[in-house]
Amino acid sequence: MEKLFETIFNSVNDGILIYNLEGRFLEVNQITCDDLGYQKDELLQMTGMDITPPEFREKLYEQMFGKLNQGGGIVETMCRCKDGSLVPIELNIRPIEYKGSPAILAVVRDITERKKAEEAMLNSKLAAEAANRAKSEFLTNMSHELRTPLNSIIGFSDILCSEDFGALNEIQKRYLYNVNKSGKHLLELINDMLDLSKIEAGKMELFPEKFAIHDVINEIKATMTPLAKKKDIELKCILNIENPLIVADSVKFRQILYNLVSNAIKFTDKGGSVTIRVNTSNEQASIFVEDTGLGISPNDQEKLFNPFSQVDSSLSKEYSGTGLGLALVKYFVEMHGGEVWVESEVGKGSTFGFSIPTNFENTSS
């Protein structure tokens, strides 16, 4: 049995140490000697603390004492080799009986490569976070810089379209209408990008307040009706409201619903229909936006809520947008502690739904 122990002891790939409760080495295998650069008889005159740098000794002693009280375990520390070099090691320690006396068995593993990999991952993570912060700051700054002249373009084109300062011929009206429409569309995209950059920077906040949900639904319907009429789309509301009042961020709630309804109208052909369906209880408000539009394939549904993603590149020329609307919907719903989903079939339309608690203050406290 002793011969078998010696064979195993010296044939494993990891260093093995046996030392007494005072820390003096009683036995070491050849791998340990090779890794540390000592001869066996040298190590047997030393203690574990002799090969541990002074700044790591107190912590190592506390960790080992705690692990041994639990029956053993793994600790990490630094080891000083004979040539003075420092090596990160992992010690897997167990209390044993050796030659009739209590002792400690330690399997030693060099974890230099693992530490390098961890450091590389950490550096990559820090670099990615720095790049993300820089991107968010750039988007925020650019959004503010772009909105100032853009608001002037929209404002002055609104004034000219009103003809308060003189009549316009049909060509001038058409050109001004296109300028105004393009300016408002660009402003909408910039606002979406600004919202996204705030979310990614962790600066987006919610301001919950009590409001009547049917007021917001009616407001969105009134806003979107002219757009629906242009495409001869019927815009309907079906309200099943048990509790008319909810506590949420009303601005974000409006934006969620606006994005869903405008998307539904955009991707519904002339003569179709879009239905806003609302169900509320004392605990939860569920809103569904149903359309008879193009429909979405299962593969495309998986990337719908990703920022800057559009389900079909062939449609991007016909239906403008950056793909931020649904990403913002998802962010805003989840900020309220809710969830969002989609059900769709190609050629048969889509249903986008979301649910949020009716009392956000209670869920966040």
N, C-alpha and C positions, 0 to 999 in steps of 0.2 A: 504493500500500500504506500509506503514511504517512497519507493522507487517510482511508482505511478504518479504520485503528487509532484515529485521533482521533475518528471518528464513533462507533465502538463504545465507546471510552473514556468519552465524555461522555453516552451514551444509556442506559447500564445503570442499574438502580435502586439499586445499592449503591455506597458510596463506594469509590474506588480510589486507592491511593497507590503511588508508586514512589519509593524512596529508596536512596541509596548505602550502602555497607557501614559508613559512619560514622554512619548514621542520618539524614542530611540529606535532606529531600524534594527530589526531582528533578521530579516531576510529580504533580498531583492533579486529580481531575475536579470538576465543578461540584457534584455531590451532596455530596462531602466538604466543600466550602466552605460549602454551605448548612447541613449538619448541625452543623458546628463553629462557624459564625458568623464565620469569617475570610474575608477576601478572598484570592484565589489568590496574589497577590504577597506577602502576609503569610506564608502557609504555606510558600512556597518559600524563605523566610529562616529557617525553623525546622527542628527535628529531631523525631523521634518522641518523645523523652523530654520535649520542651517541652510536649507535650499530655498527658503521663502524670503523674498525681499522684506525688509523691516516694515515698510508701509502697508504690507498685506497681512502681516502676522496676526494682529488682533482680530481682524474680520474673519480670517480663516479659522482661528481657534473657536470663535463664537459659532460659526456655521457648522463646523465639525461637531462641536459639543451638542448643538441642537439636533443634527441629523442622527447622531449615535443614540440620543435619548429616544428617537423615534424608530430605532432598529436599523438605521442606516439610510443612505441616500446619496445624492450627487451634489457636489459643490464645485465651484470654479474659482481658480486663483492664478497667480503668476508664479513661475518657478525659475530660479536662477541656476543656469548651468555652470560647469566648472570654468568655462571661458568667459563668464560674466554676462553672457547673453540671457535675455528674458524670454520665456516661452509661456503662452497661455495654456493651461492644462485643465482637464476635468478629472476630478477624483470621485470614484464610485466607492464609498466606504461602507464596511460592514464590521460589526463586532464579532470576533471569533475567539476560539480557544486555541492557543499555539503552545505545544509542548507543556501542557498542563497549566498554563497561565492565561489570563485574559489578554487579548491583543486586538489589533485593528488590521483588517485586510483592506488595502486600497488598490483599485485598478486605475492606472494612470493613462490618460489619453491626451495626446497633443492635439489641440483644437485651433492651431494657427490658421489653417485654411478656412475653417468655419468662421473664425473671427474676421478674417479678411473679407469673406463673402457677406457677413453681416454688416461690416463697415461700408462695403460697396453698395449694399442695398439701402443703408441709411443715407449715404451721400446721394444716391439716386433719388430717394424720396425727398430729401431736402431740396435738391435741384429742381425736381418736379413741382414742389410746393412754391419755390421761388418763382419759377416760370409762370405758374398759375396766378400768383399774386401780381406779377408784372403784367400778365394778360388782362386781369381784371381791372387793374389800375389804368391800363391803356384804354380799355373799352369805356371805362367810366369817364376818363378825361376827354376822349374823342366824342363820346355821346354828348357831353355838356357843350363842347366846342361846336358840334354840328347843329345842335338844337337851336342855338341862338340865331344864326342866319336863316335857318329853315323856318323858324316861327315868323320871321320878317317876310319871307317869300310867301308863306301861306296867308299872313295877315293882309299884305298889300294886294295879293291876288283876289282875296275875298272882297276887299274894298272896290277893286276895279270891276269885279263880277257884278257887284250891286248896282253899277252904272250911276252912282250918286254924283260922279264927277264927269259924266258925259256918256252918251250912248255908244254902244259898240256894234260893229257889224257882225254877221254870223261867223265869219272866219276868226275874228278877234275873240268872240265868245268861246268858240271851240278851243282855240289855243290856250286861252286863260283857264278854261275848265280843265284841260289836260295838265297845265302847270299846277293848278290847285290840287287836283286829284293825286298827281305824282308826289307833290310835296307832303300831303297828308299821309300817303302810303309810306313814304320814306321816314316820316316822323314816327309812325307806328312801329316800324322796324327798329329804329334807333331806341325807342322807349323799351321795346322788348329786350334788346341787347343790354341796355342799362340795368333792367331788372335782373337779367341773368347774371351779369357781373356782380351785382349786389348779393345775390344768393350765393354765388361761388365764393365771395369774399366773406360770407357770414355776416353781412351788414343789413340783410333784409329783415324787417321787423313786422309783426302783426299788431294791429290796433283794434282789438275787438270792441264792438258796440252792439246794442240791441236794436234790431230793425225788423220790419215786417217783410217776410220773404216774398209775398205776392206783389209788394210794391216794386221790388227789384225785377221780378219776372216781367211785370207789365212795362217797366221802363226799358228793359232789353228788347221786348217785343216791339215797342214803339220806335226804338232806335233802328232795329233791323228790318222793319216792315218795308221801308222804301227800297232797300237793297233786294228784298225778296220779290217785290212787285216788278222790278226791272226784269227779272227772269221768269215772271209769271209763276212763282213758287208760293204755295199756300203755307203760311206760318201760323201754327196753331199752338194753344196752351191747354193742357189738361192738369188741373190742380186738385190734389187730394190732400188738403192741408188740415191736419189735426191740431197742430200748434202753430199759429201764424207768426209768432215771434221767435227769432233765433239770435244767439250771441256769437258773432264772428266778425272778421274784418270785412266790412261791407264793400270797400274798394276792391279788395282781392276777389271777393265773391262775384262782383260784377264782371271783373276781368276774366275770371274762369268761365262764366256763362257766355260772355261776349265772344271769347275765343272759340268756344264750342259751337255756338250758333252761327257765327260768321263762317267757320270751316264747313259746317253742314250746308249752308247756302252756296258756298263757293263750289263744292263738289257735287251739287245736285243739279241735274239737267233741267232745262226749261219745262214748266208744267208739272214739276214734282211737288213734294211737300216736305216740310220740316216741322216736327212736333216737339215742344218742350213739355215734358211730363214731370210733375213734382209730387213726391210723397213725403210727408213729414209726420213724425211722432214726437213724443216728449223728449226722446233721447237722440234722434237722428233725423237728418234731412237728406233725402236721396233725390237727385235730379238726373233726368235722362233726356238726351237730345237725339231724337230719331230722325233719320232722313231716308229718302228713297233714291239716293245718289249712286255713285260709281261702285261703292263697296271696296273692301280691302282684303287682300289675300292673307292667309294665316302667317306666311313668312314675313310680310310687310308689317303685320300687326305687332311683331316683336320689337321693331325699332321705332314705332310711332312716337314714343315719348322721349326719344333721345334728342338732345339739342342739335340744331342744324341738319336734321334728318328729314328727308322727304321720301314718301313711300315708293314713288316711281319717278325716276329721272326724266322719263319721256313726258310726264305731265307738268314738269317744272316750267316749261315754256308757256304752257297754256294757263296754268294757275300759279300766280306769283306768290312769293313768300320765302322766308328763310328756314322754316321748320322750327321756329322757336315757340310758336303759340301753344302747342300741346305739351312741350317741355315745361313751360311756365305753369300750365294748368296742373300738371303733376306736382310740381314744387309747391304751389300754393295750397293744393288740397292736402298734401302730406304735412305741410306746416300747421294745418288745422287739426292734424291727427286723423285725417280721413284717408280714403283710397279712391282710385280712379280705375276705370276698366273700359274695354271696348268689345262689342260683339258685331261681327260684320260678315257679309258674304258677297263675293264679287258679283256685281250686276244687280244686287237686291238691296243695297243700302247698308247703313251702319247705325249703331246705337252707341253713343258715348255716354257713360254714366259716372257719377261720383257721389260719394256720401261723406258728410261731415257731422260731427256732434252738434246738437242744437245749442249747447252751452259750452263754448270754448273755454271760458274762464274756469269752469269746474274741471275740465280735462287737463288744464295746464297748471293747476294749483297743487 
